[in-house]
Amino acid sequence: MSAQRRHSRRPSHVPAPKAPPPPAAPGRRRALPGDPGPPRRGPRRAPEPSDLFKRHGALKQHRGKHRVFSVTCDCPMAERPFSVPGDPKVPVLYEVERTRTGKSFSVRSVKAIQHGKPIFICQASFQLAQESPVQHQFTMPTVPPPEELLTQAELIQKFLEDPKLAEKYRKHLNKIQAKDVPIDIKPVNPPDIFCSEPQEPKHLFWVRARGYIGECDMKVHCCVAAYISDYSFLGTALLPHRQYNVKFMVSLDHSMWFHAPFRADHWMLYECESPWAGACRGLVHGRLWRRDGVLAVTCAQEGVIRVEQKPNQSKL
């Protein structure tokens, strides 16, 4: 009996065996030594103070070696598209994410916030100026110079002076005149506003900002060009469908690529075309040409277009 007890004893220097780990739950692997623990669920890190900017006043100019070459802007869509419009009376908080910082290229993602909700999302790409032998571009369309064309305001005034102009058209033209857009526009091939016949989805017009901007930071001219490029852009997709009344039309996203320096207060030719429309959406492409034939900016935009059939007018 004593011999059995002596053999069953464990020497003091031998550690006791560990209990086997509990079996892992079905579908989950048992944690092994060296595996990271579960993620910490702490408060989200707030952005750095240098990445938050409040806009309520004049724009500040920031000079640097990188210049912007690409901008893509989106309007956030959640349950209802564009349910949070911008409020010009409230300051805008810009939250900047430093997405990428490289030697030649850098990317910044910007979220514009009002009342605690995003109203605008933008991703801007910057490139250090570099030379390359690989260069080409399309050829600028041959059109009359802007000095030989009437402005959009002059064309509208010419229609309004017609005593036979129907009252509904007069109201529509007066509404356009009252907008007072800070852009000079000279259509190359102005569409007949009284014609409902389908037209080719292409549009050419000279554009420039009103007033003098001068030889300032190129980023200022890029911002003005972004404003100019959005005017009457999506309407190009409606030229083949003039038999419809527009119920709702708004842009979903807007992208721009800047190729060469330009002056937004000098005349540039805006070439617009729509390669596709369907499913209540329209796609348009645009090119901003300098007067010397250099392609300065390329644009692309997609938007929502909802229409209704115009009522048939009786000829009796």
N, C-alpha and C positions, 0 to 999 in steps of 0.2 A: 504494500500500500504506500509505504514511504517512497519506494522507488518510483512508483507512478507519479506521485506528487512532485518528486525531484525532476523528472523529465518534463512535466507540464509547466514548470516554472520558466519564465522568460528572463534572460540575463538583464541586468539593470542598464547596460549600455545600449541595448537594442530598443529603438523607438517602437511604440505601439502602432500597429497598422491603422491607417486612416480609413474612415468609413467611406464606402463607395459613393460618388456623387449621385444625386437623384437623376433619374432619366430625364432627358430633354423632352419638352412638349412636342407633340406631333408637328412636323413641318418646320421645326426650328433646330439649328445646330447648337450642341452644347458648347459653352464658352471654353476656350482653351487658354493655357498660360500664355501671356503676352498679348491677348486680344484687348483692344481698347474697350473701355467701359461704355455704358450708355451715354448718349449725348446729353450735355448739360442743358437744361431748360431754364436758362436765365433770361434776363431782359435783353432785348435787341440793342446792339450797340448803336448809339446815336451817331449821325454823320459828323465828320470833323467840322469845327466852326468855319473853316475856310471853304467848305463845300456848300454852305448855305448862303444864299443871296436874296435880299429883299429888293424888289423893283417898285419904286414909287417916285419917279422923277426922271431926270435926263440920263441917257445912257453914258457910261464911262467907256473910254477907249483904252484898250490894253494892247500894247505893242509886243510882238514876239517874233522869233525866227520862223515859227510854224505858221502856215496859212491854211485856212479852211478849204477843203476840196470837196466835201460831201456832207449833205445834211438831209436827214430823213425825219419827218415829223408825222406823228400819229395822234389822233384824237381818241382818248380811251373809250372803249365800248364795253359796257357791263350789261345790266339788265335792259337799259334803254339807251340807245345811242345819243350822244350829245345832250344828255339830261342835265349836265352841269355846264352851262355857258359861262364865259368869262364875264367878270364884273369890272368895268373900267374905274369904278369908284373905290375899289378895294385893292390894297397892295398885293402883289404876287410874290409868293415865296418860291424860289428856284432851288431845288435839291439836285446837286450835281454829283454824279457817280464817276469816279475816275476809272473807267472801264479798262483802258489799256494805255500805257505810256511806254513808247519805244523810242529808238534812236531816230527813225524816219517817220513813223506814223504814230499817232495818238488818237484815242477815242474817248469822248465824254458823253455820258447819257444824262439828260436834263429832264426833270419833272417839274412842271409848273403847278403850284398848289394854291387854291383859294378856298376858304371856309373848310379847310382840312381835307379837301378832295382834289385829285388830279384833274386838271382841265386840259392839259397839253403835255405831250411826251416828245422829246427830240433827241436824236442821236447825231452828234457832229463828229466828223473825222478830220484830222489835221495832218498835214504832211510838210516835212522840211523841203524847201525848194531844191529840186534836183534836175539835172540836165539828162536827156536821153536822145539817141539818134532815132528811136522808134517814134515817129510822129506822123499823123495824118488826120484829116477831118473831111466832113462832107463839104460840098460847095454851096455857098450862100445863094438863095434864090435871087433871080434878077427881077427887081421890082422898081417902080418909080421912087425917086428920093422923097423924103418927107416934105420938102419945101413945095412939092407939086401937088400935095394932097390936103384935103380938108380934115380938121380935127373932128372927133366924134361929136363934140358940142356944136360945132358949126353945121354938121350934117343934120343933127336933131333940130337945130333952129331953122334950117331950111325947110324941113318937113312941117314945123309948127306954123310957118308963115303961109302955108297953103290953106286958103279958106274952106276948101272942100274936104279937109281932113276930118274923118269921123271922130266923134267925141271920145270913144273908148281908146283910140290910138293917141289922141291928144293927152289924155290923162296918163297913159303909160309913158309917153315921152317926157312929160313934165315931171313924173316921178323919177325918171333916170337923171334928168337935169338937176333935180333937187339934192341928189346924193353928194355932189361936190367932191368927187374923187380926186385926190392930189396927184393925179397922173395925167400927162398929156398923151392922147391916143389918136393915131391917124390910121384908120383902116385902109388897107391896100385894095381889097375887094369887098366893100361894105355890103352885107346881105340886105336884100329888100325886106324890111320889117313887115310889110303888108302881104308878102307872098308866103303861102304855106306849102309850096312845092319842095320836095326833098332836095338837098344840096350835098355836095361832097363834104365829108367831115374834115375840112381843112380851112385854116384861117390864118391870114397874114396881116399884121399891123405894126406900125412903128410906135414905140413907147419910150417914155422918159419920165423921170420924176420932175414935178414942178419946182421951180426955184433952183437955187445954187447950192450944191453940196461941197464941191471943191476937191482938191487933192488931199484928202484926209486918209485915215486908216482904211485899208481895203475892206475890212470887216463891215464898216458902215455901209459901203456900197453893196455888199452882199446882202445885208439886212434889207435894204431898200429894194434890191432886185427880188428878194423873196416875197415882199409885199406886191410888187408889180406882177410877178409871175402867176399869182393866184387870181388875178382879175380876169374875168371872162374866159378862164381856161377850161373849166369843165363844160361850159356851154358849147364847146366845139363838138362834143358828142351828140348834141341835139340837132345839129344842122340837117342830118338826113331824116329827122322825125319832127318836122315843124307842124305836122297835122295834129300834134298833141299839145294840151295845156300842161304846164309843169305845176304839179302840186307840191313837190318837195325835192330840193336838190342841195346837197351839201357834200363837202369833201371828206373822205375817210383818211387818206394819208397823202403826203406831198413830199417828194424827194427832189433834191437838186444836186448837181455836180458842177463845180466851178473849175473851168479849164484855163482861163486867161484873165489878166487884169482888165477892168473896164470901169467906165464912169456911168453910174445909174442916172445922172442928170444930163447925159448925152443921149441922142437918139440911138435906139437899138431896134433891130427888126425881130419881132416875136413871131416865130413860125410854129403854129399849133396844128396838130392832127390827132384824130381818134381812130386807132386801129381796131377797136372792139367796144361793143356795148351789149349788155344782156343781163338777165337775172336782177333787174332793178339796179344795175351798176354800170358805170361808164369808165373807160380808161382813156387817158389823153397823154400825149407826149409833146414836149415843146423844146424849142431851141432859141436862145437869145444870141443874135449876131451883132457884132460891132459893125460900124459903117465901113470899115476897111476890109470886111469879109472874114474876120476872125471869129470862130465859134467861141463865145465866152462862157455860156451856161447851157446845160441840158437839164430839162425838168420832166417829171412824170407825176401823174396824179390819178387816183381812183376815187370815185365818189358815188353816193347814192342818188339815183334819179327815179322819181315816181311821177307818173304822168296820168292824165285822163284824156279820153277822146274828146276833141272839140265838137260842140253841137253842130249838126248839119244846118247850114243856113239856106232857107228856102229862097229861090229866085223869083217867086211869084210876087 
